[in-house]
Amino acid sequence: MKPLKTKVSITLDDNIVYKIKLLSEQDDRSFSQYINMVLKQHIVQKEKDE
């Protein structure tokens, strides 16, 4: 079974959106998938640092 997902709206700087779009395309992921992956990595790292 797939994990549950929640739809959210956020406001991002234009340059961040541009770079995320480029990076997600290079990684063959959707914009949302890429953001989700980056946020997961950030959370894991923060938890390790604590």
Beta strands, then each sheet from edge to edge (+ up, - down):
end
